[in-house]
Amino acid sequence: MKHVVSISIGSSRRDHKAELEIMGEKFLIERVGTDGDMDRAVELIRQLDGKVDAFGLGGMDMYIYAGNRRYTIRDSKRFSAAARETPLVDGSGLKNTLERKVVAFLQEKLQMDLRGRRLLLVAAVDRFGMAEAFARAGCDMVIGDLMFGLGLPIPLHSLGALAAVARVAAPIAVQLPFKVLYPTGSKQEESKVRFSKYYDWAEIIAGDYLFISRHMPDDLRGKIIVTNTVTEDDITVLRRKGVDILVTSTPNLSGRSFGTNVMEAVLVTLIGKQPEDIKPQDYLEMLDAINFTPRVEYLQA
């Protein structure tokens, strides 16, 4: 049995385990949260290195993207250094393929005309493939990286504007402690409504679920949420707030949509190459081979 472990600096309350079979291979997939303790996460990777088939790094990105540039987050280097034998991925390779396909799925399978639809993308630098796909589909976009990432009340409206800001801010931001950029540990459970007028304005709210959920208002009636990993508790909250449709980029596995870092680790195991040797086309071909499709929930049905 193949063993894939997501070591996350996020809350342990979101831990989950599932067994499944993909293309004839049996997998045990686990998520282990360390409640914001980076030292413990690094130590877990050291302990399991060479004993599991692939690691996913959860609750943290190794890179951020804008335009054709990639910026390495300083704190992530500790994790990659600890994984000497077992491949370690953060989901970024898959985000740039899978999450583009989600936008195509909305258009082709759900018959959504995205031209002119009002879209709030809470952060684009960690989901640049999704951002590009929505932009090409013709959405009227508000990009919230400065608002939800740095707390600045400055919405962006194009990927060009994001790239221009990133050229100045990203080299500085990636040197900051990661907890400054993204909620970790118990902070993932906190809720603080911010920039609610953009939630109210949007028809579609997309991006990282923890960014979405941490700042969302109580009234989300009629909204469409396009995100990554959710738990059953998350779905209950979204249903209560009135969300109409939930689409996750990864499918339902034993009652949970695992993060893209987990799914990328699974694909790396199936492809049998080191992550740095895998091309986007390799991911696309494997996604097609296993019929990997987004999860859709009609929450008010």
Summary of the structure (lengths in Angstrom):
residues: 301
radius of gyration: 18.0
end to end distance: 38.2
largest distance: 50.0
contacts: 1046
relative contact order: 0.16
helix: 42%
strand: 22%
